[in-house]
Amino acid sequence: PEPDPEPEEPEDPHAAIFEAARAGHHSQAAAMAAAWEQAALRAHGPDSAEAIHWVEVRADLARLAGEPDRSCSLWMVVASTRLMAGQRPEQTEVANAVDRAHHCWHLIDDPGTARELGLELAPLRQRVPGGKPGAVEDVQGRLNLLVGEAAQRRP
């Protein structure tokens, strides 16, 4: 008898996901990534590299879809999950996630949304200052402006 054929490796889904995003099918791309994330969560757990990777993919997809608020929020989830899993604030993956959240936060036009996410980002940035000088001060400065503007609008 002939031996059983080797099982085929599943095709890498990243190409199809990002192709859908580049074609403007952002909802489809996000749904595909979310499905892979759920599979990784079931197979490996929430703190696993596999599950975290799919949150990173969803954050990139949100950025490509022109949704910096969602991207910022997802990058903060990545950083927080990595920290809770025991990674150090100075580790590249943690610092990169906070840097990306910070970058996306600056792209948010709505002051209320920026303020809300800034209140989450500020303590995370304090804990993970990153390698760029002035990053902590930048977040705190913009957040102070946003909070001040909100206070001026109140009757």
Protein Blocks (a to p, Z undefined) as FASTA:
>chain_A
ZZdddddddddfklmmmmmmmnopamlmmmmmmmmmmmmmmmnojkbmklmmmmmmmmmm
mmmnopaklmmmmmmmmmmmmmmnopafklmklmmmmmmmmmmmmmpmblklmmmmmmmm
mmmmmmmnojbehklmmmmmmmmmmmmmmmmmpZZ
